[in-house]
Amino acid sequence: MPPYGTQEFKRTQATIYIRKDFLNQMPCEIVVFAIEHEMAHVVLNATGNLLRDNEKAVDLSAMLLGFSEIV
C-alpha cells in the first residue's frame, strides 16, 4: 500500500472480496463490520502503523475512524 497522502495512494483502489453466502447469511451489521475492518487494514498499512497486523488494533482503529457504534 502506498503511503497515505501521496499521489500514488490517491490513485490506488482497494478491492474487498466478500463471499455471496456470507452476504446472504449474515446480518447487515456483521457485513458492515467486515468491510470497515478490512478498510482499517488499508489505513494502517498506508500510514505505516506497526500494529497493522494486530487484529485487535485493527478493530480499535476502525472504532476510532468512526465505526464504534457497529463494532
Backbone hydrogen bonds in HBPLUS format (Angstrom, degrees):
<---DONOR---> <-ACCEPTOR-->    atom                        ^
c    i                          cat <-CA-CA->   ^        H-A-AA   ^      H-
h    n   atom  resd res      DA  || num        DHA   H-A  angle D-A-AA Bond
n    s   type  num  typ     dist DA aas  dist angle  dist       angle   num
A0006-THR N   A0003-PRO O   3.31 MM   3  6.04 162.3  2.35 137.3 138.8     1
A0004-TYR N   A0046-ALA O   2.83 MM  42  4.86 154.8  1.90 128.0 126.2     2
A0010-LYS N   A0006-THR O   3.07 MM   4  6.43 156.6  2.13 147.8 154.0     3
A0011-ARG N   A0007-GLN O   3.08 MM   4  6.38 134.8  2.29 142.2 153.9     4
A0011-ARG N   A0008-GLU O   3.17 MM   3  5.16 132.0  2.42  94.1 106.8     5
A0012-THR N   A0009-PHE O   3.05 MM   3  5.04 150.0  2.14 101.5 110.9     6
A0022-PHE N   A0019-ARG O   3.14 MM   3  5.25 124.1  2.46  97.9 111.6     7
A0023-LEU N   A0019-ARG O   3.11 MM   4  6.51 160.9  2.14 151.4 156.1     8
A0024-ASN N   A0020-LYS O   2.84 MM   4  6.05 152.1  1.91 151.7 159.9     9
A0025-GLN N   A0021-ASP O   2.97 MM   4  5.93 139.3  2.14 139.0 148.1    10
A0026-MET N   A0022-PHE O   3.00 MM   4  5.78 155.8  2.06 153.6 156.8    11
A0030-ILE N   A0027-PRO O   3.03 MM   3  5.52 127.8  2.31 111.7 124.0    12
A0031-VAL N   A0027-PRO O   3.24 MM   4  6.63 156.8  2.30 152.9 159.8    13
A0032-VAL N   A0028-CYS O   2.91 MM   4  6.20 164.2  1.94 158.7 162.7    14
A0033-PHE N   A0029-GLU O   2.91 MM   4  6.07 155.4  1.97 140.7 148.1    15
A0034-ALA N   A0030-ILE O   2.95 MM   4  6.19 155.4  2.01 146.3 152.0    16
A0035-ILE N   A0031-VAL O   3.06 MM   4  6.36 158.9  2.11 150.3 155.5    17
A0036-GLU N   A0032-VAL O   2.88 MM   4  6.12 172.4  1.89 160.9 162.7    18
A0037-HIS N   A0033-PHE O   2.89 MM   4  5.93 149.3  1.99 145.0 153.8    19
A0038-GLU N   A0034-ALA O   3.11 MM   4  6.33 161.8  2.14 145.6 149.5    20
A0039-MET N   A0035-ILE O   2.95 MM   4  6.23 154.2  2.02 150.2 158.1    21
A0040-ALA N   A0036-GLU O   2.92 MM   4  6.06 143.6  2.05 140.2 149.4    22
A0041-HIS N   A0037-HIS O   3.19 MM   4  6.61 142.8  2.33 141.2 150.7    23
A0041-HIS N   A0038-GLU O   3.15 MM   3  5.09 122.7  2.49  91.7 105.8    24
A0042-VAL N   A0038-GLU O   3.27 MM   4  6.69 148.5  2.38 139.7 147.3    25
A0043-VAL N   A0039-MET O   3.03 MM   4  6.43 159.4  2.07 150.9 155.1    26
A0044-LEU N   A0040-ALA O   2.91 MM   4  6.12 170.1  1.92 154.9 157.5    27
A0045-ASN N   A0041-HIS O   2.87 MM   4  6.00 157.4  1.92 150.1 156.7    28
A0046-ALA N   A0042-VAL O   2.88 MM   4  6.02 161.6  1.91 151.9 157.3    29
A0047-THR N   A0043-VAL O   2.99 MM   4  6.17 138.1  2.17 145.4 156.1    30
A0049-ASN N   A0044-LEU O   2.98 MM   5  5.17 146.3  2.09 156.6 158.8    31
A0048-GLY N   A0045-ASN O   3.14 MM   3  5.11 155.0  2.20 100.1 107.7    32
A0052-ARG N   A0049-ASN O   3.25 MM   3  5.60 154.0  2.32 119.0 118.5    33
A0054-ASN N   A0051-LEU O   2.94 MM   3  5.18 161.7  1.98 114.5 120.5    34
A0057-ALA N   A0054-ASN O   3.03 MM   3  5.29 115.9  2.45 103.6 119.0    35
A0058-VAL N   A0054-ASN O   2.92 MM   4  6.25 147.5  2.03 151.1 161.7    36
A0059-ASP N   A0055-GLU O   3.04 MM   4  6.29 159.5  2.08 145.8 150.0    37
A0060-LEU N   A0056-LYS O   2.95 MM   4  6.22 158.9  2.00 147.5 153.6    38
A0061-SER N   A0057-ALA O   2.83 MM   4  5.98 150.3  1.92 142.4 150.9    39
A0062-ALA N   A0058-VAL O   2.96 MM   4  6.25 153.8  2.03 147.7 154.5    40
A0063-MET N   A0059-ASP O   3.08 MM   4  6.40 150.4  2.17 143.7 151.5    41
A0064-LEU N   A0060-LEU O   2.97 MM   4  6.31 155.1  2.04 147.3 153.9    42
A0065-LEU N   A0061-SER O   2.86 MM   4  6.09 133.8  2.08 144.2 157.7    43
A0067-PHE N   A0062-ALA O   3.13 MM   5  5.76 157.2  2.19 148.5 147.4    44
A0066-GLY N   A0063-MET O   3.14 MM   3  5.45 161.4  2.18 109.1 112.8    45
A0070-ILE N   A0067-PHE O   3.12 MM   3  5.56 130.6  2.37 108.9 120.5    46
A0071-VAL N   A0067-PHE O   3.05 MM   4  6.29 166.2  2.07 159.9 164.3    47
